């Protein structure tokens, strides 16, 4: 039976509509999952610990439920490490939950708009894609010139997109897991959902590849396959973490010394056979909190390892001119997880190797766990994101001065590097040199730079009042809550509409056609047409995404349409 506080909070989630996103997108957003995730007391991220299971089997309220109710009535809400708290009922608590949940949706919406701008140049073939033409942004590839200023600046800005999407994917898994746990989903059901969604994303990628290349390439991984694999792996990591976190908390509880101020007045943590141990309330809180912190540290360490292995697996260790040494078997099925793959015989093009990008998703898991750990104030969320952004900025600066974590060492041969007074450190020769990073695969410099940028944007969006966000930034919320639908739609529109655009406004360009080897590109480099084309695609997709958000909202929580 639900407590009156839980009923009140359910009502707050239902009736406080002015602080929610538009109804057309509400149920598919971080805000909706945040409301669901905070609805009932859950323990250590997912399934009940043995005490909970024993009491459930015997039809009794568990000790943790009794403890929660006691402290909830005394103090409003408590956080026990990963014990999901009950948010403050009423308007104030719901306002904070909605405000913090809108920030990821807003950030994802902005990244989607920037992604469309980046793909605009691919569809119109306005310029060679990248900050430096002729192979720039690739591991250990020398570059001799910068792209034109507008192309360079757009590319640097849109570097935030893929890392931001993967980071938010990890965060979304935590929100989703908490939400579906409260709907009664089991571990097996969630694991099957993660697998099914990964398969759907892969099938969508295949369909897009066949459409864009007119059947020439069946496996065109321009990001979706990486997101599919990273979503599956991160989801499984979250489920495993939920299990091991409970196990560690129970182990810590057995060895944790009892403090005098603890009040051992009620039996807690009964085992499966009903034998009760006398454990104080505060000991449970400390044990869960310690386990939660340990798992956050382990996940953070895993994120560091999974970005550094891009440096360790580089055939040249990121140094131009070094003799390459094979680190993996020279087969497609080994290389596709860590390297770019271009194989005309198998008709495979893969530029986003999944395991090279999984670090961003793991960081998202950590961020999601922290944000949902307690009812943080808006100021606390903003400050936390700013501090994290500063930390990543320091790491990025360190890669430039310490020559560590780069896959472009000795690769910059621009005019400024040929000057007599050019510094020995290639990254200090110009501001463009300082922010030149390798994206394929992402090096530590790229990882730190893009995470800093995304976290600063996250901090900005977290302080925007929900009512203002739903009015001023409504397009971002609409796009941000229909991400995959937008992705499929914008690629279709851009490449279909690019044909008449290039017919009327295009001319032969200096760079080669990426789709027809050996032929010069025919593209549109008029900036008025370029930006007008981008805005036209956004204008067409806005009502379409808004409609799809409403359609998806009317489907069940496990509907395949929610994948889009």
C-alpha positions in Angstrom: 0.0 0.0 0.0 1.3 3.5 -0.9 1.8 6.0 1.8 -0.1 9.3 1.7 3.2 11.1 0.9 3.7 8.9 -2.2 0.1 9.6 -3.2 0.6 13.3 -2.8 3.7 13.2 -4.8 2.0 11.2 -7.6 -0.6 13.9 -7.7 2.0 16.6 -7.8 3.6 14.9 -10.9 0.2 14.8 -12.6 -1.3 18.1 -11.9 1.6 20.5 -11.9 1.4 20.8 -15.6 2.7 24.4 -16.1 6.2 23.3 -15.0 6.3 20.4 -17.4 7.3 20.2 -21.1 4.6 20.4 -23.7 2.2 17.4 -23.4 3.3 16.3 -26.9 6.8 15.5 -25.6 6.3 15.2 -21.9 6.4 11.4 -21.5 9.4 10.9 -23.6 11.7 13.3 -21.8 14.1 13.2 -19.0 11.6 15.1 -17.0 9.0 12.4 -17.2 11.5 9.7 -16.2 12.7 11.8 -13.4 9.2 12.1 -12.0 8.7 8.3 -12.3 12.1 7.6 -10.8 11.4 9.6 -7.7 7.9 8.1 -7.2 8.6 5.3 -4.7 11.4 4.3 -2.4 13.8 2.0 -4.1 17.0 0.5 -2.7 20.4 0.8 -4.3 19.3 1.5 -7.9 17.2 -1.5 -8.7 16.0 -4.7 -7.0 15.3 -5.1 -3.3 18.0 -6.3 -1.0 17.4 -9.6 0.9 15.5 -7.8 3.7 13.1 -6.3 1.2 12.5 -9.6 -0.5 11.9 -11.5 2.7 9.4 -9.0 4.0 7.7 -8.9 0.6 7.3 -12.7 0.6 5.8 -12.6 4.1 3.5 -9.7 3.4 5.1 -7.4 5.9 6.4 -3.9 5.6 10.2 -4.0 5.5 12.5 -2.4 8.0 13.8 -0.1 5.3 10.3 1.0 4.5 9.6 1.6 8.2 12.9 3.5 8.4 12.0 5.6 5.3 8.6 6.5 6.6 10.0 7.4 10.0 12.6 9.7 8.6 10.4 11.1 5.9 7.9 12.3 8.4 10.6 13.7 10.6 12.9 15.3 8.0 10.9 15.5 4.7 13.4 13.4 2.7 16.6 11.5 3.2 19.3 10.2 0.8 20.9 6.9 1.7 23.7 6.7 -0.8 22.0 5.1 -3.8 18.7 4.7 -1.9 16.4 6.7 -4.2 14.9 9.4 -2.0 11.3 10.6 -2.1 11.3 14.1 -3.4 9.6 16.8 -1.3 5.9 16.7 -2.1 4.2 19.8 -3.3 5.1 22.4 -5.8 8.6 23.2 -4.6 10.0 19.6 -4.8 8.4 19.0 -8.1 9.7 22.2 -9.5 13.2 21.2 -8.6 12.8 17.8 -10.1 11.4 19.2 -13.4 14.1 21.9 -13.6 16.9 19.4 -13.3 15.3 17.0 -15.7 14.7 19.6 -18.4 18.4 20.5 -18.7 19.3 17.2 -20.4 16.4 17.5 -22.8 17.4 21.1 -23.7 21.1 20.1 -24.1 20.2 17.2 -26.4 17.9 19.5 -28.4 20.7 22.0 -28.9 23.1 19.3 -29.9 20.6 18.0 -32.4 20.3 21.4 -34.0 24.2 21.7 -34.2 24.4 18.2 -35.7 22.0 19.2 -38.5 24.3 22.2 -39.1 27.3 19.8 -39.4 25.5 17.4 -41.7 24.4 20.4 -43.8 27.9 20.7 -45.2 28.0 17.0 -46.0 24.7 17.1 -47.9 25.5 20.3 -49.8 29.2 19.4 -50.1 30.0 23.0 -49.2 33.5 22.3 -48.1 35.8 19.4 -47.1 34.5 18.0 -43.8 36.7 18.8 -40.8 38.8 21.5 -39.2 41.7 20.5 -41.5 41.1 19.1 -45.0 42.6 16.0 -46.5 42.4 13.6 -43.6 42.4 15.9 -40.7 41.1 14.8 -37.3 42.3 11.2 -37.8 44.9 9.3 -35.8 48.5 10.2 -36.7 47.6 11.9 -40.0 49.7 14.9 -40.9 47.8 18.1 -41.8 49.2 21.1 -43.8 46.4 23.6 -43.9 43.3 24.8 -42.0 39.8 24.7 -43.5 38.2 28.0 -44.4 37.3 30.0 -41.2 33.5 29.4 -41.3 34.0 25.6 -41.9 36.6 25.4 -39.2 34.5 27.2 -36.6 31.3 25.3 -37.3 33.3 22.0 -37.1 34.8 22.9 -33.7 31.4 23.8 -32.4 29.8 20.6 -33.6 32.5 18.5 -32.0 30.3 18.7 -29.0 27.5 16.6 -30.6 28.7 13.0 -30.7 30.2 13.2 -27.2 27.1 14.9 -25.8 24.7 12.4 -27.3 26.7 9.5 -25.9 27.0 11.2 -22.5 23.2 11.8 -22.4 22.6 8.3 -23.5 24.4 7.1 -20.3 22.4 9.6 -18.2 19.2 8.5 -19.8 19.9 4.8 -18.9 19.9 5.8 -15.2 16.7 7.8 -15.6 15.1 5.1 -17.6 16.1 2.3 -15.2 14.7 4.2 -12.2 11.5 4.9 -14.0 10.9 1.4 -15.3 11.8 -0.1 -11.9 8.9 1.9 -10.4 6.7 0.4 -13.2 7.7 -3.1 -12.0 10.1 -4.0 -14.7 12.5 -6.9 -13.8 16.2 -7.0 -14.5 15.6 -9.4 -17.3 13.0 -7.2 -18.9 15.3 -4.2 -18.8 18.2 -6.2 -20.2 16.0 -7.3 -23.1 14.9 -3.8 -23.7 18.5 -2.6 -23.9 19.2 -5.4 -26.4 16.1 -4.8 -28.5 16.8 -1.1 -28.7 20.4 -1.7 -29.8 19.1 -4.0 -32.6 16.5 -1.4 -33.7 19.2 1.3 -33.8 21.4 -1.0 -35.9 18.6 -1.8 -38.4 17.8 1.9 -38.7 21.5 2.6 -39.5 21.4 -0.1 -42.2 18.3 1.4 -43.8 19.8 4.9 -43.7 23.0 3.7 -45.2 21.3 1.9 -48.1 19.2 5.0 -48.8 22.0 7.6 -48.7 24.4 5.5 -50.8 21.6 4.2 -53.1 22.6 0.6 -52.1 26.3 1.0 -52.5 27.0 0.6 -48.8 24.8 -1.5 -46.5 26.7 -0.8 -43.2 27.1 2.9 -42.9 28.0 3.7 -39.3 28.0 7.5 -39.0 27.1 7.2 -35.3 24.0 5.0 -34.8 25.9 1.7 -34.5 28.2 3.1 -31.9 25.2 4.5 -29.9 23.5 1.1 -30.2 26.4 -0.9 -28.8 27.2 1.7 -26.2 23.6 1.8 -25.1 23.5 -2.0 -24.6 26.8 -2.2 -22.8 26.1 0.8 -20.6 22.7 -0.6 -19.7 24.2 -3.9 -18.7 26.9 -2.1 -16.7 24.1 -0.2 -14.9 22.2 -3.4 -14.1 25.4 -5.1 -12.8 26.3 -2.0 -10.7 22.9 -2.1 -9.1 23.5 -5.7 -8.0 27.0 -5.3 -6.8 26.3 -2.0 -5.0 23.7 -3.8 -2.8 26.0 -6.7 -2.2 28.8 -4.4 -1.2 26.5 -2.3 1.1 25.4 -5.5 2.9 29.0 -6.6 3.3 30.0 -3.2 4.6 27.1 -3.2 7.0 28.4 -6.4 8.6 31.9 -5.0 9.3 30.9 -1.4 10.0 31.7 -0.4 13.6 28.7 0.7 15.6 28.8 4.3 16.9 27.4 5.3 20.2 25.0 7.8 18.7 23.4 5.1 16.6 20.0 4.1 17.9 19.5 0.3 17.6 15.8 0.4 18.3 14.4 -1.7 15.5 15.4 -4.8 13.6 16.8 -4.2 10.2 18.1 -6.2 7.3 16.5 -9.5 8.1 18.0 -12.4 6.0 16.0 -14.7 3.7 15.4 -17.1 6.5 13.9 -14.4 8.7 16.8 -14.3 11.2 17.1 -10.6 12.1 20.3 -8.7 12.9 20.1 -5.7 15.1 21.6 -2.9 12.9 21.2 0.8 13.6 19.5 3.2 11.2 22.6 5.3 10.7 24.7 2.2 9.9 22.5 1.4 7.0 22.8 5.0 5.7 26.6 4.9 6.0 27.0 1.5 4.4 24.8 2.4 1.4 26.6 5.7 1.1 30.0 4.1 1.2 29.0 1.5 -1.4 27.5 4.2 -3.6 30.7 6.3 -3.6 32.9 3.3 -4.2 30.9 2.4 -7.3 31.0 6.0 -8.6 34.8 5.9 -8.3 35.0 2.6 -10.1 32.8 3.8 -12.9 34.8 7.0 -13.2 38.0 4.9 -13.4 36.4 2.7 -16.1 35.6 5.9 -18.0 39.3 6.9 -17.9 40.5 3.5 -18.9 38.1 3.3 -21.9 39.3 6.6 -23.3 43.0 5.9 -22.7 42.8 2.7 -24.6 42.4 4.7 -27.7 45.9 6.0 -27.2 47.3 2.6 -26.2 45.7 0.9 -29.3 47.0 3.5 -31.7 49.4 1.8 -34.1 51.8 4.8 -33.8 50.7 5.8 -30.2 49.5 9.0 -31.8 52.9 10.1 -33.2 53.1 11.1 -36.9 56.2 9.6 -38.6 56.4 6.7 -36.1 56.5 3.2 -37.4 53.1 1.6 -37.0 52.7 -1.5 -35.0 49.6 -3.6 -35.2 47.8 -3.8 -31.9 44.7 -5.8 -33.1 44.2 -8.5 -35.7 43.9 -7.1 -39.2 40.3 -8.2 -39.7 37.1 -6.2 -40.0 35.4 -7.9 -37.1 38.3 -7.0 -34.7 39.0 -3.5 -36.0 35.4 -2.3 -36.2 35.1 -2.0 -32.4 38.1 0.4 -32.1 39.1 1.8 -35.5 37.5 3.4 -38.5 36.8 0.8 -41.2 36.4 1.4 -45.0 36.0 -1.8 -46.9 34.6 -1.7 -50.5 34.5 -5.5 -50.8 32.2 -5.9 -47.8 30.5 -2.5 -48.5 31.2 -1.3 -45.0 31.9 2.2 -43.8 32.3 2.7 -40.1 33.6 6.0 -38.7 32.4 5.7 -35.1 33.9 2.5 -33.5 31.7 1.8 -30.5 34.3 0.9 -27.9 36.3 4.0 -28.7 33.3 6.1 -27.6 31.9 4.2 -24.6 33.8 6.3 -22.1 31.3 9.2 -22.7 28.4 6.9 -21.9 30.0 5.6 -18.7 30.5 9.3 -17.6 26.8 9.7 -18.3 26.0 6.8 -15.9 28.1 8.6 -13.2 26.3 11.9 -13.8 22.9 10.3 -13.8 23.6 8.5 -10.5 24.7 11.7 -8.8 21.8 13.8 -10.1 19.2 11.3 -9.0 20.9 10.6 -5.6 19.1 13.4 -3.9 16.9 16.5 -4.4 19.7 18.8 -5.4 19.0 22.5 -5.7 19.3 24.3 -9.0 22.4 26.1 -7.7 24.0 22.9 -6.6 23.4 21.3 -10.1 24.8 24.4 -11.8 27.8 24.5 -9.5 28.5 20.8 -9.9 28.5 21.0 -13.7 30.6 24.1 -13.7 33.2 22.5 -11.4 33.2 19.3 -13.5 33.6 21.5 -16.7 36.6 23.3 -15.1 38.2 20.0 -14.2 37.9 18.7 -17.8 39.2 22.0 -19.1 42.3 21.5 -16.9 42.8 18.0 -18.3 42.5 19.4 -21.8 45.1 22.1 -21.2 47.3 19.4 -19.6 47.3 17.4 -22.8 48.6 20.4 -24.7 51.5 21.2 -22.4 52.4 17.7 -21.2 52.1 16.1 -24.7 50.0 13.3 -23.2 46.7 12.0 -24.4 47.0 13.2 -28.0 46.8 11.3 -31.2 48.2 14.2 -33.2 51.8 14.5 -31.9 54.1 15.9 -34.6 51.2 16.1 -37.1 50.7 19.9 -37.5 52.6 21.4 -40.4 50.7 24.6 -41.0 52.3 27.9 -42.2 52.6 29.1 -38.6 54.6 26.1 -37.7 57.2 26.9 -40.4 58.0 30.4 -39.0 61.4 30.8 -37.4 59.9 31.9 -34.1 57.4 29.1 -33.9 57.5 27.4 -30.5 58.7 23.9 -30.1 55.3 22.9 -28.8 53.2 22.6 -32.0 50.0 23.2 -30.0 51.1 26.7 -29.0 51.8 28.0 -32.5 48.2 29.4 -32.9 44.8 29.2 -31.3 43.7 26.8 -34.0 46.7 24.6 -33.2 45.8 24.7 -29.5 42.3 23.3 -30.1 43.2 20.8 -32.9 42.1 17.4 -31.7 41.7 13.9 -33.1 38.1 12.7 -33.3 38.7 9.4 -35.2 39.1 7.8 -32.7 38.6 10.4 -29.9 41.8 11.1 -28.0 42.0 12.3 -24.4 42.2 15.9 -25.6 39.0 15.6 -27.6 37.4 13.8 -24.6 38.3 16.5 -22.2 37.5 19.4 -24.5 34.0 18.2 -25.5 33.0 17.1 -22.0 34.0 20.5 -20.7 31.8 22.2 -23.3 28.8 19.9 -22.7 29.0 20.4 -19.0 29.2 24.2 -19.3 26.1 24.0 -21.5 24.4 21.7 -19.0 25.1 24.2 -16.2 23.5 27.0 -18.3 20.4 25.0 -19.1 20.0 23.8 -15.5 19.3 27.4 -14.2 16.6 28.2 -16.8 13.2 28.2 -15.1 11.0 25.4 -16.4 8.2 27.8 -17.5 10.7 29.9 -19.5 12.2 26.8 -21.0 8.9 25.5 -22.3 8.2 28.8 -24.0 11.5 30.2 -25.2 13.3 26.9 -25.8 10.3 24.9 -27.0 11.9 23.8 -30.3 14.9 22.4 -28.4 12.5 20.4 -26.1 10.6 19.1 -29.1 13.8 18.1 -30.9 15.5 16.8 -27.8 12.6 14.4 -26.9 12.3 13.0 -30.5 16.0 12.5 -31.1 16.1 9.4 -33.3 13.1 10.5 -35.2 14.8 13.8 -35.9 18.0 12.0 -36.9 16.3 9.9 -39.5 14.2 12.8 -40.7 17.0 15.4 -41.1 19.3 13.1 -43.0 16.4 12.1 -45.4 15.4 15.8 -45.9 18.9 17.1 -46.3 20.0 14.6 -48.9 16.8 14.7 -50.8 16.6 18.5 -50.9 20.3 18.9 -51.6 19.8 17.7 -55.2 17.7 20.6 -56.3 19.7 23.0 -54.1 23.0 21.9 -55.8 21.3 22.1 -59.2 20.3 25.7 -58.8 23.0 27.1 -56.6 25.9 24.6 -56.9 29.2 24.7 -58.8 32.3 22.6 -59.0 34.4 22.7 -55.8 38.1 22.3 -55.2 37.7 19.3 -52.8 36.8 15.8 -54.0 33.4 14.3 -53.9 33.2 12.0 -50.8 30.6 9.8 -52.5 32.2 9.5 -56.0 36.0 8.8 -55.7 38.1 10.6 -58.2 35.5 13.2 -59.0 35.4 16.9 -57.8 32.5 17.7 -55.6 29.6 19.8 -56.9 28.5 21.8 -53.9 26.9 25.0 -52.5 29.2 27.4 -50.6 27.0 30.5 -50.7 26.5 31.1 -46.9 23.0 32.6 -47.4 21.9 29.4 -49.1 23.8 27.2 -46.7 22.2 28.6 -43.5 18.8 29.0 -45.2 18.9 25.4 -46.2 19.7 24.4 -42.5 16.8 26.5 -41.2 14.4 25.2 -43.8 15.1 21.6 -42.6 14.6 22.6 -39.0 11.3 24.3 -39.8 10.0 21.3 -41.6 11.0 18.9 -38.8 9.6 21.0 -35.9 5.9 20.2 -36.5 6.8 16.6 -37.5 8.7 16.0 -34.3 6.0 17.6 -32.3 3.4 15.3 -33.9 5.6 12.3 -33.3 6.1 13.2 -29.7 2.3 13.2 -29.2 2.0 9.9 -31.1 4.8 8.3 -29.0 3.2 9.5 -25.7 0.1 7.5 -26.4 2.1 4.3 -26.8 2.9 1.9 -23.9 6.2 2.2 -22.0 7.7 -0.7 -23.9 6.5 0.3 -27.3 9.1 0.2 -30.1 8.0 3.7 -31.2 9.5 5.0 -28.0 12.9 4.1 -29.4 12.6 6.9 -31.8 
